[in-house]
Amino acid sequence: MASRGGAFAAGALFLLLALAAQGAAATKKPLVPAMFVFGDSLVDVGNNNHLARCNASCRADYPRYGVDHPCHSPTGRFSNGYNLADQLAQLLGFPESPPPLLSLPRERLVPQMCSGGINFASGGAGLLDRTGPRVCGGEVLSMTAQVDKFTRLARLLRRENRKAAGRLISRSLFFISVGSNDLFEYIDFPPAPNRNDTQFLQDLVAAYTCYVKDLYAAGARKFSVVSPSLVGCAPSQRALAHDPSRGPIGVDKFGCLGAANNLSRQLQPMLAAMLQGLSLERPRMNYSLGDAVGMAEFVFKSPSTPAYNFTELGRACCGGGDFGEGGCDGAAPLCGNRSSYVFWDRFHPTEAASAVTANELFVDTGFFVRPINVRQLVAPRP
C-alpha cells in the first residue's frame, strides 16, 4: 500500500496537471451539470455581503481579503484568494464556485440552477440554528434557511419540467462544509460548567441528518461532505490556549486548544456513521466524506511534501501579534509568502491550504476520503 506521503505526492501531480489543463477544460463539459454548495465561511463566496444585519466579523467584503484573487479585491470569500468551494469546482471543470444565492435577482434563480448551480453558504452559519447570530450581529443564512431555499427552488424547477429537473438535481454535486462554528461557539461560550459534550455532538449529528434527508427528498443523490477540521488549531483558539488570564487550559501536541480538537475528533466518526446509515436506507444515495481532522494532522506532522511547503503552521498571515489580533482589515500586517502559511486570518485557511483539502477530496485513495473520492462520486453510473 502506498504511504500517505506518497498519496499526497501523487495527488499533487494530478492537481498540477488538472490546473495546467484548466484553460483547455474551459471549453469542455464539467463533470457534473451543477454544483450546489452549503455551509459556512469556508465555502461562502459572498452571501454575507448581502445581509444587512451581519457585522464585519462575519463579512469579507473589505481589504485585505481577496488580495490574491484574480480581481485582487474583496469578493466575500474569507481567504486571500479562492476558497475550498472554488477549488473543488475547478477540479470539476467549472471556472470557480457557482455564484452566491443572494447576489442573484429573483428571475435568475431557477435558470442559474441549470447553469452551473448556486452557492448557499453563509459565514458564521452552523448545524444548529442558534449558531451564528450572536457572533455575527444578528443575521446569517442558517443551514435550515439554506436547505429550505434550495428545496423551494427545486420545486419551482420541477414545475417547469419535472423529468429534466429530476435528472439535473440527481446528477449534480451537493457539497457541504459546516460544523466548525458550532464547535467554536460551544468552546467560546460554554453553556454550563457541567456541559454534556456527548449530547452536544449528538445534537449536531441529528441536525446534519435532517439536512441530508431534506436534500435527498428534493432529489439530491451525490453528496460531498467535509467534517470540521482541528478547530482548536485556528489562531483564535491557539490564542485561548495560551492566554494566561484563562487559567490552566489544555494545550495539545500541536500547541492547539485540546478541548476543541477533541470535539472535532469525536464528531468525525459520528458523521461517518450517519452518512453510511442514510446511504443504506436510501436508494441511489452516494457520498464522499472528507476527514479534515486526519488531513490537518498530516499537514502539521509533515508540513513539507512534494504537494506543499508550509513553514508557518499556527500564525495568521493577516493580522497582528502571534494569532492575528486586531482582525484582517486594510491596516492589518500581511505576510509576504502566503503559500507558506496554513492560516490566512484568525479562523480561515489560506488559498494554498484549502487547495490541499480540495485536491484530497477529489483524488484521495482512501486515507482521508471514504468510501470514495469526489472524482469517483461524480463519475457516470450505469
N, C-alpha and C positions, 0 to 999 in steps of 0.2 A: 504494500500500500504506500502511496506517496506521502511524504511528510507534509505537515501543514505549511511549512515554509515553501516547499515545492509547489504546493497548491496555489499559494499566493503568487509565486513567480509565474506559474502557468496562466493564472488569471490576469496578471499584469500584462503578459504578452498579448492575450486575447483583447484586453481593453485597448492597448495601443493600436492594434490592428483595426479594432472597431472604430476608434476615434479617427484614425487615418482615412477610413473609408466613408466618414460621415458626409463629406462633400458629394461623393457619388451616390450615397444612400438617400440623399435628399430627393432624388428623382425616383426612388424605389418605394414600393408599398411597405408601410410599417408592419411589424409582426402581428399587431392587433388593430382592429378598426378604431378603437378608442381606449383611453385610459382615464379612469375616474379615481381621484385622489382624496383621501380623508385623513384627518388627523390634526396635528399641532404645528408649531413653528418650524419643526424640522423639514416640513414639506409645504408650508404656506408660501404662496408666490404672490401675495398681495391682497388677500381678502380683508385683512385687518386695516388696510389703508382706507377702506370704505366704511368703517364702523365709527360713528361719531363719538360714542362713549367709551372708546378704547384708548387708554393712555399711552404715553411714549414708551413705557417699559414693554409693551406688547405690540409695538409697531416697529417697522424697519424701513420707513419711508424718508429717512434723513441720512446725511453723511455720518459715518464713513461706510455704511452698508452699501454694497454694490460696487466697491472700488475696483474689483477685478471682473465684474460683469462686462460683457461685450459693449454695453452702453456706458460703462464707467459712471454709473449714477445709481441712486437707490431705486429698487424695484418693489420693495415689500418683502424681499427674501431676507431671512435672518442669517446672512452669510456675506462673505466678501465677494462672492460670485454666484455661481449656480448652486442649487441645493440638491438634496437627495432625490426629490421628485423629478427635477430636470435631468439629472444624470441617469436615472433609470429610464426615463422617457427617451433619452438619446440612444441608449442601448437598444431600445425597442424600435428605433428608426424615426422618431419624431425630432424636430429641432430642439424642443425643450418641453417642460411641463405644459399641459393644457392650461388655458387662462383661468384666472380666479373667477369664481362664480359671480362675486359682487361687482366685477368690472364689466359685466355683460348687460346690455339693455335687454329688457324682457323679451322682445321679439327675436333675440339672437340665442336664447337659452336652448330651445329644442333643436334648432339647426346645429348648434355647437356640439351637442351630444353626438351628432352624426359626423362631425368634422374633427375628430381627434379627442373629444372628451372635455371634461370640466374638472377643475381643482376646487374642492370644497373646504380644504383645510384652513384652520384658523389658529394663529399663535395664541398660546395660553389655554387652549381647549384641552380637556381631559376625557377620560372614560366616564367620570361622574359629572353630572350637570352642575354640581356646586363648584367644580374646579374651574378656575379662570377669572370670574368676575371680581373676586376680592383683590386679586393681584393686578388685574388689567383695568381697573377703574369702573367696572360695571358691565362691560359688554364683550363677549366673544361669540363666535359661532360654535355652540356646543356640539358634541358628537350627535346628540339627539337631533339637533337642528340640521346638521349636515346630512345625516341619513334621511331625515324627513324631506328635505329639499330635493334630494336625488329621487326618492320614491315618487314624489309629486310630478317631477319632470318625466320620469319613466311612464307614468300613467298618461301624461299628455302625448308622449311619443307613441304609445300604443294606440291611442285614438286615431292617429294619422295612418298607421299601417301596423297592425298588431303582429303579423308574421315577421316583417322586416325588423321591427323593434326588438322582438324576442331574440332574433338572430344576432343583432348588433350587440345587445347587452350581454348575451351569453358568451360571446366571443371576445369581449373586452376585458381588460385587466382592471381589477379593483385593488388599489394599493393603499394600505392602511399603516400609518405610523403614529401611534398615540399611546399615552400612559405615563410618560415621563413627568408631566405636570402634576398628575395625581400624586406621584411619589415625592416630588419637590414640596408640594404644599403639605403633605402629611408629615414630612420631616420638619419643615419650617414653621408650621402651625399645628403642633400635635394636639389632638382632641382632648387628651387627658393623660395624667401620669400612668394610669393603668390601661393604656390603649391596647387594643387587640389586633396585632398585626395580621394574624391569620384571617380574621373576619374582614378586615380591610381589603386584603388581597382577593378574597372570595367575592367581595362586592365588585371589585374591578373586573374579574372574570365573568361574573354574572351580567354586568353591563355590556362587556365585549360580546358575549354570546348573543344578546338581544340585537346588537347592531348587525352582526353577521347573518343572523336569521332573517332580519328585515331586508337586507340587501339580497340575500338568496331568494326571498319571496318576490322581490322585484325583478328577478331574472339573472342576477349575478351568479357566475359559476367559476370564475378564475380569481382567486384571492391571493395576493402577495402581502404578507403581514411581517412587520418588523417589531420585535419585542423591544421594550425600553432598554437602553444601554446601561452602563455603570454610571447612574446619575450622580452618585457620590463623588465621582472624579471630575465633574464640571467645576470650573474655577470658583463659582459661587459656593459650592458645597465644600470644596477644599478650604475656602476661607472660614467656613463654620468650624471645620475640623481643627483648624489651627488658631482659633480665636480663644485666647486665654480667659476672656471675660465670661465664657460659657461654661467654665469649669471642665472637669475631666470628660473627655468625649473620645469615642473610639476612632482611631486612625488606622486604616488597614495597610497592607503591604505596599500599596501603590501610593501611599500618602493621601488617601482619599477618605471621605466620610463613610466609615464602615457600615453604620446603620442603614444608610440609603442604599449602598451597594448590596447589602444583604437582602433588601426588599426586591431589588432587580433580579437577583439570582433566584429567589423563591418564585417570582412571578413567571419567569420564562417557561419552566416545565409545566406550569399550570395552563399557560396559553397553548402549549403544545398538545396537552391532553384535551383541552377544549376543542381545538380545531380538528383533531383526529376523531373525536366523538361526533362532532357535527357532520364531518365528511362521510362517516359510516352510515349516518341516518338519512342523508340527503343525496339522492341520485345525481350524478354528474358534477357534484361539488368537488373541485380540486383546489389545492392550496400549496403555498410555499411559505414556510416560516423561517425568517432570518433570526438567528441567535445573536443579537447585538452585544450581549454580555460576553459571549465567547470571542467575538471579533475584537472587542475593546481589550480584553485580557491579552489576546495575542499581540495586539499592537503595543501595549505597554511593556510586555515581556520582550518583544522583538521589534523595536522601533525603526530598525533599518533592514530592509529586504530589497530584492530587485523590484518590488512593486511600489515602494515608497521609502522616504528617508525623513523621519520625524526626529528633530533634535530637541523640541520643546513639547513636553507631554502634559504639563499642568498649568502653565501660564496662559492668559488670554492674549491673543495678538493685538486686539483693540481694547484699550483701557489702561488705566494707571495701576501702579503697585504690583504686587505679586499675583493678584487674582482679578484683574480687570476692574478695579474700583473706579467709581465715577461714571461708569457706563461707556458706551461706544458711540459718541457723537462727533461732530466736526472738530472739536477741540481735543479729543482723546489722543493719547500717544498711539502710534501704529507701528507694528513690527515691519521689518523690511522684507524678509523672505517668508511670505505667508504659507508657502507649501511645506515649510519645515515645522509648522505649528499644528497641533491637533485641534486646539480650540481657537475659534475666532473671537468670541466675546465670553461673557460670564456663563453662558448656557449652551452655546451652539458650536458645532464643528466648523472648521474651515472647509472651503471647497475641496481642498486636497483630501481631507479626512473623510468627508462624505462620499467622495469618489471611490475610496477603498470599499466602503459599505455597498455602494451601488454595484460595483464590479462583483463582489462576493455574492450578492443576491442573484446576480444574473448567471454566473458560471460556476459557483462553488460546487464541489463534487461530494458533499455530504458532511464536511467538517462543521460548518456553521449554518447551513441551509438545508432543511429537511421538510418533507420527504423527497422533494425535487426542487431544482432551482427555477428561476423565473423563465429562463430560456426554454426549459423543458415544459413548464406550465403553459406557455403560450403556443407551443408547437401544435400544429393542426392534429386533430384526433379523428379517427375513423368514425 
